[in-house]
Amino acid sequence: MRYSSNHKAETRQRIIGEAARRFRKDGIEGTGLVPLMKALGLTHGGFYAHFESKDALVQASLEAAAEQMLERWLLSGAGEPAANDPAGAPLRAIIDWYLSPQHRDEPEEGCPLPTLAAELGLRGQPSKTADTMVAHLTAHLADSRLAADAGHEGIVALAAMVGALTLARAVSDRDASDGILAAVRAALQPVEPKT
């Protein structure tokens, strides 16, 4: 069978996309290459035509997940660029989405940090992609009206959000889970500017 000239690149992107979803949902160690490739209708041996190792796939998948997350992050709830609203509504929309039951319940479509940050650290494989993602997210969360050191505030907000989402996913009591999300969401809401 003859494939199009883009077939290999398209297959690689399909592998990355599926791996990014599975890594966010099940973690790196919880995602096997054989089931991953089988879900895509591909062979395990075919994996090596696209990646030299699982670690290479992890890096490519984290980059794809980070790009997807940053794109979502830069849009407010109404789909408008967040930078267009100086009154803080986009920041509220970001916090509300991140700390929502939907994000908690759909890890495969959300931020990779709650699932992968600890695992990357435990594996002794910190990621430059994670560095970039953290820098972008903390810069966006920084609210210079609230603190002299906006970068410090941004990292505190991101750590609180990642931690809250991680805890909300870990507890079995749905009311407690919702309470964790609501408490941190309320604590992080930006202050309304004084007129």
Biotite code that builds the C-alpha atoms (Angstrom):
import biotite.structure as struc

atoms = struc.array([
    struc.Atom([0.000, 0.000, 0.000], chain_id="A", res_id=1, res_name="MET", atom_name="CA", element="C"),
    struc.Atom([1.326, 3.419, -0.929], chain_id="A", res_id=2, res_name="ARG", atom_name="CA", element="C"),
    struc.Atom([1.027, 6.169, 1.679], chain_id="A", res_id=3, res_name="TYR", atom_name="CA", element="C"),
    struc.Atom([0.832, 9.913, 1.121], chain_id="A", res_id=4, res_name="SER", atom_name="CA", element="C"),
    struc.Atom([3.961, 11.989, 1.636], chain_id="A", res_id=5, res_name="SER", atom_name="CA", element="C"),
    struc.Atom([2.475, 13.321, 4.881], chain_id="A", res_id=6, res_name="ASN", atom_name="CA", element="C"),
    struc.Atom([1.548, 9.903, 6.270], chain_id="A", res_id=7, res_name="HIS", atom_name="CA", element="C"),
    struc.Atom([4.548, 9.522, 8.588], chain_id="A", res_id=8, res_name="LYS", atom_name="CA", element="C"),
    struc.Atom([4.157, 13.044, 10.023], chain_id="A", res_id=9, res_name="ALA", atom_name="CA", element="C"),
    struc.Atom([0.406, 12.538, 10.483], chain_id="A", res_id=10, res_name="GLU", atom_name="CA", element="C"),
    struc.Atom([0.972, 9.186, 12.218], chain_id="A", res_id=11, res_name="THR", atom_name="CA", element="C"),
    struc.Atom([3.560, 10.760, 14.500], chain_id="A", res_id=12, res_name="ARG", atom_name="CA", element="C"),
    struc.Atom([1.078, 13.497, 15.440], chain_id="A", res_id=13, res_name="GLN", atom_name="CA", element="C"),
    struc.Atom([-1.631, 10.898, 16.152], chain_id="A", res_id=14, res_name="ARG", atom_name="CA", element="C"),
    struc.Atom([0.772, 9.054, 18.468], chain_id="A", res_id=15, res_name="ILE", atom_name="CA", element="C"),
    struc.Atom([1.731, 12.285, 20.241], chain_id="A", res_id=16, res_name="ILE", atom_name="CA", element="C"),
    struc.Atom([-1.899, 13.354, 20.644], chain_id="A", res_id=17, res_name="GLY", atom_name="CA", element="C"),
    struc.Atom([-3.025, 10.028, 22.089], chain_id="A", res_id=18, res_name="GLU", atom_name="CA", element="C"),
    struc.Atom([0.048, 9.784, 24.332], chain_id="A", res_id=19, res_name="ALA", atom_name="CA", element="C"),
    struc.Atom([-0.529, 13.331, 25.626], chain_id="A", res_id=20, res_name="ALA", atom_name="CA", element="C"),
    struc.Atom([-4.081, 12.375, 26.626], chain_id="A", res_id=21, res_name="ARG", atom_name="CA", element="C"),
    struc.Atom([-3.007, 9.096, 28.238], chain_id="A", res_id=22, res_name="ARG", atom_name="CA", element="C"),
    struc.Atom([-0.011, 10.547, 30.079], chain_id="A", res_id=23, res_name="PHE", atom_name="CA", element="C"),
    struc.Atom([-2.247, 13.284, 31.560], chain_id="A", res_id=24, res_name="ARG", atom_name="CA", element="C"),
    struc.Atom([-4.853, 10.739, 32.592], chain_id="A", res_id=25, res_name="LYS", atom_name="CA", element="C"),
    struc.Atom([-2.792, 7.702, 33.626], chain_id="A", res_id=26, res_name="ASP", atom_name="CA", element="C"),
    struc.Atom([0.721, 9.089, 34.131], chain_id="A", res_id=27, res_name="GLY", atom_name="CA", element="C"),
    struc.Atom([3.913, 8.094, 32.361], chain_id="A", res_id=28, res_name="ILE", atom_name="CA", element="C"),
    struc.Atom([4.432, 4.758, 34.088], chain_id="A", res_id=29, res_name="GLU", atom_name="CA", element="C"),
    struc.Atom([0.728, 3.927, 33.765], chain_id="A", res_id=30, res_name="GLY", atom_name="CA", element="C"),
    struc.Atom([0.842, 4.324, 29.983], chain_id="A", res_id=31, res_name="THR", atom_name="CA", element="C"),
    struc.Atom([2.241, 1.345, 28.133], chain_id="A", res_id=32, res_name="GLY", atom_name="CA", element="C"),
    struc.Atom([3.484, 1.585, 24.564], chain_id="A", res_id=33, res_name="LEU", atom_name="CA", element="C"),
    struc.Atom([1.748, -1.603, 23.429], chain_id="A", res_id=34, res_name="VAL", atom_name="CA", element="C"),
    struc.Atom([-1.765, -0.497, 24.484], chain_id="A", res_id=35, res_name="PRO", atom_name="CA", element="C"),
    struc.Atom([-1.094, 3.012, 23.203], chain_id="A", res_id=36, res_name="LEU", atom_name="CA", element="C"),
    struc.Atom([-0.115, 1.800, 19.747], chain_id="A", res_id=37, res_name="MET", atom_name="CA", element="C"),
    struc.Atom([-2.902, -0.789, 19.663], chain_id="A", res_id=38, res_name="LYS", atom_name="CA", element="C"),
    struc.Atom([-5.490, 1.922, 20.413], chain_id="A", res_id=39, res_name="ALA", atom_name="CA", element="C"),
    struc.Atom([-4.250, 3.739, 17.310], chain_id="A", res_id=40, res_name="LEU", atom_name="CA", element="C"),
    struc.Atom([-4.345, 0.604, 15.162], chain_id="A", res_id=41, res_name="GLY", atom_name="CA", element="C"),
    struc.Atom([-0.557, 0.519, 14.975], chain_id="A", res_id=42, res_name="LEU", atom_name="CA", element="C"),
    struc.Atom([2.070, -2.016, 15.981], chain_id="A", res_id=43, res_name="THR", atom_name="CA", element="C"),
    struc.Atom([4.449, -1.704, 18.904], chain_id="A", res_id=44, res_name="HIS", atom_name="CA", element="C"),
    struc.Atom([7.371, -2.145, 16.527], chain_id="A", res_id=45, res_name="GLY", atom_name="CA", element="C"),
    struc.Atom([6.077, 0.737, 14.421], chain_id="A", res_id=46, res_name="GLY", atom_name="CA", element="C"),
    struc.Atom([6.560, 3.033, 17.401], chain_id="A", res_id=47, res_name="PHE", atom_name="CA", element="C"),
    struc.Atom([10.311, 3.057, 16.795], chain_id="A", res_id=48, res_name="TYR", atom_name="CA", element="C"),
    struc.Atom([9.857, 4.433, 13.295], chain_id="A", res_id=49, res_name="ALA", atom_name="CA", element="C"),
    struc.Atom([8.686, 7.631, 14.985], chain_id="A", res_id=50, res_name="HIS", atom_name="CA", element="C"),
    struc.Atom([10.500, 7.815, 18.339], chain_id="A", res_id=51, res_name="PHE", atom_name="CA", element="C"),
    struc.Atom([13.799, 6.495, 19.627], chain_id="A", res_id=52, res_name="GLU", atom_name="CA", element="C"),
    struc.Atom([12.390, 5.836, 23.108], chain_id="A", res_id=53, res_name="SER", atom_name="CA", element="C"),
    struc.Atom([9.437, 6.306, 25.413], chain_id="A", res_id=54, res_name="LYS", atom_name="CA", element="C"),
    struc.Atom([11.301, 9.248, 26.948], chain_id="A", res_id=55, res_name="ASP", atom_name="CA", element="C"),
    struc.Atom([11.344, 10.956, 23.538], chain_id="A", res_id=56, res_name="ALA", atom_name="CA", element="C"),
    struc.Atom([7.581, 10.411, 23.282], chain_id="A", res_id=57, res_name="LEU", atom_name="CA", element="C"),
    struc.Atom([7.096, 11.787, 26.808], chain_id="A", res_id=58, res_name="VAL", atom_name="CA", element="C"),
    struc.Atom([8.942, 14.972, 25.836], chain_id="A", res_id=59, res_name="GLN", atom_name="CA", element="C"),
    struc.Atom([7.017, 15.406, 22.561], chain_id="A", res_id=60, res_name="ALA", atom_name="CA", element="C"),
    struc.Atom([3.717, 14.701, 24.323], chain_id="A", res_id=61, res_name="SER", atom_name="CA", element="C"),
    struc.Atom([4.447, 17.133, 27.121], chain_id="A", res_id=62, res_name="LEU", atom_name="CA", element="C"),
    struc.Atom([5.239, 19.808, 24.531], chain_id="A", res_id=63, res_name="GLU", atom_name="CA", element="C"),
    struc.Atom([1.913, 19.125, 22.777], chain_id="A", res_id=64, res_name="ALA", atom_name="CA", element="C"),
    struc.Atom([-0.030, 19.149, 26.060], chain_id="A", res_id=65, res_name="ALA", atom_name="CA", element="C"),
    struc.Atom([1.694, 22.366, 27.146], chain_id="A", res_id=66, res_name="ALA", atom_name="CA", element="C"),
    struc.Atom([0.883, 24.035, 23.832], chain_id="A", res_id=67, res_name="GLU", atom_name="CA", element="C"),
    struc.Atom([-2.753, 22.965, 24.108], chain_id="A", res_id=68, res_name="GLN", atom_name="CA", element="C"),
    struc.Atom([-2.935, 24.169, 27.711], chain_id="A", res_id=69, res_name="MET", atom_name="CA", element="C"),
    struc.Atom([-1.320, 27.525, 26.977], chain_id="A", res_id=70, res_name="LEU", atom_name="CA", element="C"),
    struc.Atom([-3.702, 28.064, 24.066], chain_id="A", res_id=71, res_name="GLU", atom_name="CA", element="C"),
    struc.Atom([-6.672, 27.344, 26.329], chain_id="A", res_id=72, res_name="ARG", atom_name="CA", element="C"),
    struc.Atom([-5.105, 29.414, 29.109], chain_id="A", res_id=73, res_name="TRP", atom_name="CA", element="C"),
    struc.Atom([-4.802, 32.476, 26.878], chain_id="A", res_id=74, res_name="LEU", atom_name="CA", element="C"),
    struc.Atom([-8.508, 32.415, 26.098], chain_id="A", res_id=75, res_name="LEU", atom_name="CA", element="C"),
    struc.Atom([-11.128, 33.659, 28.483], chain_id="A", res_id=76, res_name="SER", atom_name="CA", element="C"),
    struc.Atom([-14.354, 31.766, 29.094], chain_id="A", res_id=77, res_name="GLY", atom_name="CA", element="C"),
    struc.Atom([-15.907, 33.684, 26.189], chain_id="A", res_id=78, res_name="ALA", atom_name="CA", element="C"),
    struc.Atom([-13.149, 32.668, 23.813], chain_id="A", res_id=79, res_name="GLY", atom_name="CA", element="C"),
    struc.Atom([-11.608, 36.120, 23.640], chain_id="A", res_id=80, res_name="GLU", atom_name="CA", element="C"),
    struc.Atom([-7.896, 36.693, 24.190], chain_id="A", res_id=81, res_name="PRO", atom_name="CA", element="C"),
    struc.Atom([-7.337, 37.097, 27.909], chain_id="A", res_id=82, res_name="ALA", atom_name="CA", element="C"),
    struc.Atom([-5.028, 40.088, 27.485], chain_id="A", res_id=83, res_name="ALA", atom_name="CA", element="C"),
    struc.Atom([-7.937, 42.167, 26.133], chain_id="A", res_id=84, res_name="ASN", atom_name="CA", element="C"),
    struc.Atom([-9.613, 42.610, 29.524], chain_id="A", res_id=85, res_name="ASP", atom_name="CA", element="C"),
    struc.Atom([-7.629, 44.654, 32.035], chain_id="A", res_id=86, res_name="PRO", atom_name="CA", element="C"),
    struc.Atom([-10.373, 44.362, 34.686], chain_id="A", res_id=87, res_name="ALA", atom_name="CA", element="C"),
    struc.Atom([-9.393, 40.798, 35.563], chain_id="A", res_id=88, res_name="GLY", atom_name="CA", element="C"),
    struc.Atom([-12.309, 38.875, 34.031], chain_id="A", res_id=89, res_name="ALA", atom_name="CA", element="C"),
    struc.Atom([-10.016, 36.604, 31.996], chain_id="A", res_id=90, res_name="PRO", atom_name="CA", element="C"),
    struc.Atom([-7.961, 35.852, 35.091], chain_id="A", res_id=91, res_name="LEU", atom_name="CA", element="C"),
    struc.Atom([-11.175, 34.921, 36.892], chain_id="A", res_id=92, res_name="ARG", atom_name="CA", element="C"),
    struc.Atom([-12.196, 32.790, 33.912], chain_id="A", res_id=93, res_name="ALA", atom_name="CA", element="C"),
    struc.Atom([-8.852, 30.975, 33.938], chain_id="A", res_id=94, res_name="ILE", atom_name="CA", element="C"),
    struc.Atom([-9.059, 30.288, 37.663], chain_id="A", res_id=95, res_name="ILE", atom_name="CA", element="C"),
    struc.Atom([-12.702, 29.218, 37.387], chain_id="A", res_id=96, res_name="ASP", atom_name="CA", element="C"),
    struc.Atom([-11.960, 26.804, 34.533], chain_id="A", res_id=97, res_name="TRP", atom_name="CA", element="C"),
    struc.Atom([-8.794, 25.384, 36.075], chain_id="A", res_id=98, res_name="TYR", atom_name="CA", element="C"),
    struc.Atom([-10.473, 24.737, 39.421], chain_id="A", res_id=99, res_name="LEU", atom_name="CA", element="C"),
    struc.Atom([-13.694, 23.396, 37.934], chain_id="A", res_id=100, res_name="SER", atom_name="CA", element="C"),
    struc.Atom([-15.267, 19.962, 38.345], chain_id="A", res_id=101, res_name="PRO", atom_name="CA", element="C"),
    struc.Atom([-14.983, 19.559, 34.554], chain_id="A", res_id=102, res_name="GLN", atom_name="CA", element="C"),
    struc.Atom([-11.195, 20.014, 34.605], chain_id="A", res_id=103, res_name="HIS", atom_name="CA", element="C"),
    struc.Atom([-10.946, 17.713, 37.625], chain_id="A", res_id=104, res_name="ARG", atom_name="CA", element="C"),
    struc.Atom([-12.980, 15.031, 35.841], chain_id="A", res_id=105, res_name="ASP", atom_name="CA", element="C"),
    struc.Atom([-11.242, 15.282, 32.445], chain_id="A", res_id=106, res_name="GLU", atom_name="CA", element="C"),
    struc.Atom([-7.503, 15.145, 33.174], chain_id="A", res_id=107, res_name="PRO", atom_name="CA", element="C"),
    struc.Atom([-6.745, 13.873, 29.665], chain_id="A", res_id=108, res_name="GLU", atom_name="CA", element="C"),
    struc.Atom([-7.880, 17.217, 28.227], chain_id="A", res_id=109, res_name="GLU", atom_name="CA", element="C"),
    struc.Atom([-6.407, 19.514, 30.857], chain_id="A", res_id=110, res_name="GLY", atom_name="CA", element="C"),
    struc.Atom([-3.199, 20.728, 32.372], chain_id="A", res_id=111, res_name="CYS", atom_name="CA", element="C"),
    struc.Atom([-0.434, 18.109, 32.477], chain_id="A", res_id=112, res_name="PRO", atom_name="CA", element="C"),
    struc.Atom([1.164, 19.510, 35.641], chain_id="A", res_id=113, res_name="LEU", atom_name="CA", element="C"),
    struc.Atom([-1.112, 17.861, 38.257], chain_id="A", res_id=114, res_name="PRO", atom_name="CA", element="C"),
    struc.Atom([-0.473, 14.413, 36.798], chain_id="A", res_id=115, res_name="THR", atom_name="CA", element="C"),
    struc.Atom([3.068, 14.669, 35.505], chain_id="A", res_id=116, res_name="LEU", atom_name="CA", element="C"),
    struc.Atom([5.010, 17.141, 37.677], chain_id="A", res_id=117, res_name="ALA", atom_name="CA", element="C"),
    struc.Atom([5.633, 14.747, 40.562], chain_id="A", res_id=118, res_name="ALA", atom_name="CA", element="C"),
    struc.Atom([6.315, 11.833, 38.244], chain_id="A", res_id=119, res_name="GLU", atom_name="CA", element="C"),
    struc.Atom([8.882, 13.762, 36.211], chain_id="A", res_id=120, res_name="LEU", atom_name="CA", element="C"),
    struc.Atom([10.599, 14.803, 39.432], chain_id="A", res_id=121, res_name="GLY", atom_name="CA", element="C"),
    struc.Atom([10.567, 11.277, 40.853], chain_id="A", res_id=122, res_name="LEU", atom_name="CA", element="C"),
    struc.Atom([12.008, 9.919, 37.621], chain_id="A", res_id=123, res_name="ARG", atom_name="CA", element="C"),
    struc.Atom([14.834, 12.420, 37.898], chain_id="A", res_id=124, res_name="GLY", atom_name="CA", element="C"),
    struc.Atom([13.848, 13.834, 34.514], chain_id="A", res_id=125, res_name="GLN", atom_name="CA", element="C"),
    struc.Atom([12.816, 17.462, 34.967], chain_id="A", res_id=126, res_name="PRO", atom_name="CA", element="C"),
    struc.Atom([11.603, 18.938, 31.710], chain_id="A", res_id=127, res_name="SER", atom_name="CA", element="C"),
    struc.Atom([12.538, 22.155, 29.911], chain_id="A", res_id=128, res_name="LYS", atom_name="CA", element="C"),
    struc.Atom([8.987, 22.105, 28.534], chain_id="A", res_id=129, res_name="THR", atom_name="CA", element="C"),
    struc.Atom([7.666, 22.139, 32.103], chain_id="A", res_id=130, res_name="ALA", atom_name="CA", element="C"),
    struc.Atom([10.013, 25.086, 32.815], chain_id="A", res_id=131, res_name="ASP", atom_name="CA", element="C"),
    struc.Atom([8.545, 27.008, 29.891], chain_id="A", res_id=132, res_name="THR", atom_name="CA", element="C"),
    struc.Atom([4.979, 26.116, 30.790], chain_id="A", res_id=133, res_name="MET", atom_name="CA", element="C"),
    struc.Atom([5.426, 27.165, 34.419], chain_id="A", res_id=134, res_name="VAL", atom_name="CA", element="C"),
    struc.Atom([7.022, 30.456, 33.324], chain_id="A", res_id=135, res_name="ALA", atom_name="CA", element="C"),
    struc.Atom([4.159, 31.269, 30.928], chain_id="A", res_id=136, res_name="HIS", atom_name="CA", element="C"),
    struc.Atom([1.429, 30.290, 33.368], chain_id="A", res_id=137, res_name="LEU", atom_name="CA", element="C"),
    struc.Atom([2.921, 32.133, 36.329], chain_id="A", res_id=138, res_name="THR", atom_name="CA", element="C"),
    struc.Atom([3.446, 35.258, 34.241], chain_id="A", res_id=139, res_name="ALA", atom_name="CA", element="C"),
    struc.Atom([-0.179, 35.157, 33.177], chain_id="A", res_id=140, res_name="HIS", atom_name="CA", element="C"),
    struc.Atom([-1.414, 34.586, 36.745], chain_id="A", res_id=141, res_name="LEU", atom_name="CA", element="C"),
    struc.Atom([0.657, 37.444, 38.132], chain_id="A", res_id=142, res_name="ALA", atom_name="CA", element="C"),
    struc.Atom([-1.524, 40.386, 39.095], chain_id="A", res_id=143, res_name="ASP", atom_name="CA", element="C"),
    struc.Atom([0.615, 43.446, 39.741], chain_id="A", res_id=144, res_name="SER", atom_name="CA", element="C"),
    struc.Atom([-2.269, 45.143, 41.597], chain_id="A", res_id=145, res_name="ARG", atom_name="CA", element="C"),
    struc.Atom([-1.956, 42.583, 44.387], chain_id="A", res_id=146, res_name="LEU", atom_name="CA", element="C"),
    struc.Atom([1.772, 42.275, 44.997], chain_id="A", res_id=147, res_name="ALA", atom_name="CA", element="C"),
    struc.Atom([4.971, 44.155, 44.388], chain_id="A", res_id=148, res_name="ALA", atom_name="CA", element="C"),
    struc.Atom([6.575, 40.927, 43.171], chain_id="A", res_id=149, res_name="ASP", atom_name="CA", element="C"),
    struc.Atom([4.082, 39.750, 40.548], chain_id="A", res_id=150, res_name="ALA", atom_name="CA", element="C"),
    struc.Atom([6.232, 36.753, 39.555], chain_id="A", res_id=151, res_name="GLY", atom_name="CA", element="C"),
    struc.Atom([6.192, 35.513, 43.149], chain_id="A", res_id=152, res_name="HIS", atom_name="CA", element="C"),
    struc.Atom([2.421, 35.875, 43.230], chain_id="A", res_id=153, res_name="GLU", atom_name="CA", element="C"),
    struc.Atom([2.057, 33.999, 39.946], chain_id="A", res_id=154, res_name="GLY", atom_name="CA", element="C"),
    struc.Atom([4.033, 30.979, 41.145], chain_id="A", res_id=155, res_name="ILE", atom_name="CA", element="C"),
    struc.Atom([2.047, 30.898, 44.400], chain_id="A", res_id=156, res_name="VAL", atom_name="CA", element="C"),
    struc.Atom([-1.223, 30.976, 42.432], chain_id="A", res_id=157, res_name="ALA", atom_name="CA", element="C"),
    struc.Atom([-0.080, 28.241, 40.043], chain_id="A", res_id=158, res_name="LEU", atom_name="CA", element="C"),
    struc.Atom([1.167, 26.047, 42.889], chain_id="A", res_id=159, res_name="ALA", atom_name="CA", element="C"),
    struc.Atom([-2.148, 26.504, 44.706], chain_id="A", res_id=160, res_name="ALA", atom_name="CA", element="C"),
    struc.Atom([-4.119, 25.621, 41.570], chain_id="A", res_id=161, res_name="MET", atom_name="CA", element="C"),
    struc.Atom([-2.034, 22.549, 40.700], chain_id="A", res_id=162, res_name="VAL", atom_name="CA", element="C"),
    struc.Atom([-2.119, 21.399, 44.312], chain_id="A", res_id=163, res_name="GLY", atom_name="CA", element="C"),
    struc.Atom([-5.858, 21.937, 44.656], chain_id="A", res_id=164, res_name="ALA", atom_name="CA", element="C"),
    struc.Atom([-6.600, 20.053, 41.444], chain_id="A", res_id=165, res_name="LEU", atom_name="CA", element="C"),
    struc.Atom([-4.310, 17.208, 42.501], chain_id="A", res_id=166, res_name="THR", atom_name="CA", element="C"),
    struc.Atom([-6.017, 16.941, 45.903], chain_id="A", res_id=167, res_name="LEU", atom_name="CA", element="C"),
    struc.Atom([-9.503, 17.246, 44.399], chain_id="A", res_id=168, res_name="ALA", atom_name="CA", element="C"),
    struc.Atom([-8.738, 14.319, 42.104], chain_id="A", res_id=169, res_name="ARG", atom_name="CA", element="C"),
    struc.Atom([-7.276, 12.246, 44.936], chain_id="A", res_id=170, res_name="ALA", atom_name="CA", element="C"),
    struc.Atom([-10.107, 12.359, 47.491], chain_id="A", res_id=171, res_name="VAL", atom_name="CA", element="C"),
    struc.Atom([-12.997, 9.909, 47.185], chain_id="A", res_id=172, res_name="SER", atom_name="CA", element="C"),
    struc.Atom([-15.636, 12.182, 48.755], chain_id="A", res_id=173, res_name="ASP", atom_name="CA", element="C"),
    struc.Atom([-17.131, 14.262, 45.919], chain_id="A", res_id=174, res_name="ARG", atom_name="CA", element="C"),
    struc.Atom([-18.337, 16.981, 48.307], chain_id="A", res_id=175, res_name="ASP", atom_name="CA", element="C"),
    struc.Atom([-14.859, 17.292, 49.812], chain_id="A", res_id=176, res_name="ALA", atom_name="CA", element="C"),
    struc.Atom([-13.383, 17.397, 46.304], chain_id="A", res_id=177, res_name="SER", atom_name="CA", element="C"),
    struc.Atom([-15.773, 20.159, 45.254], chain_id="A", res_id=178, res_name="ASP", atom_name="CA", element="C"),
    struc.Atom([-14.971, 22.000, 48.504], chain_id="A", res_id=179, res_name="GLY", atom_name="CA", element="C"),
    struc.Atom([-11.232, 21.941, 47.782], chain_id="A", res_id=180, res_name="ILE", atom_name="CA", element="C"),
    struc.Atom([-11.806, 23.435, 44.338], chain_id="A", res_id=181, res_name="LEU", atom_name="CA", element="C"),
    struc.Atom([-14.222, 26.073, 45.651], chain_id="A", res_id=182, res_name="ALA", atom_name="CA", element="C"),
    struc.Atom([-11.995, 27.127, 48.560], chain_id="A", res_id=183, res_name="ALA", atom_name="CA", element="C"),
    struc.Atom([-8.892, 27.661, 46.426], chain_id="A", res_id=184, res_name="VAL", atom_name="CA", element="C"),
    struc.Atom([-10.930, 29.261, 43.630], chain_id="A", res_id=185, res_name="ARG", atom_name="CA", element="C"),
    struc.Atom([-12.324, 31.787, 46.139], chain_id="A", res_id=186, res_name="ALA", atom_name="CA", element="C"),
    struc.Atom([-8.891, 32.443, 47.665], chain_id="A", res_id=187, res_name="ALA", atom_name="CA", element="C"),
    struc.Atom([-7.334, 33.183, 44.270], chain_id="A", res_id=188, res_name="LEU", atom_name="CA", element="C"),
    struc.Atom([-9.949, 35.488, 42.799], chain_id="A", res_id=189, res_name="GLN", atom_name="CA", element="C"),
    struc.Atom([-8.366, 38.763, 41.739], chain_id="A", res_id=190, res_name="PRO", atom_name="CA", element="C"),
    struc.Atom([-9.221, 41.918, 43.618], chain_id="A", res_id=191, res_name="VAL", atom_name="CA", element="C"),
    struc.Atom([-11.526, 44.259, 41.739], chain_id="A", res_id=192, res_name="GLU", atom_name="CA", element="C"),
    struc.Atom([-9.752, 47.496, 40.807], chain_id="A", res_id=193, res_name="PRO", atom_name="CA", element="C"),
    struc.Atom([-10.817, 50.560, 42.818], chain_id="A", res_id=194, res_name="LYS", atom_name="CA", element="C"),
    struc.Atom([-12.490, 53.300, 40.854], chain_id="A", res_id=195, res_name="THR", atom_name="CA", element="C"),
])
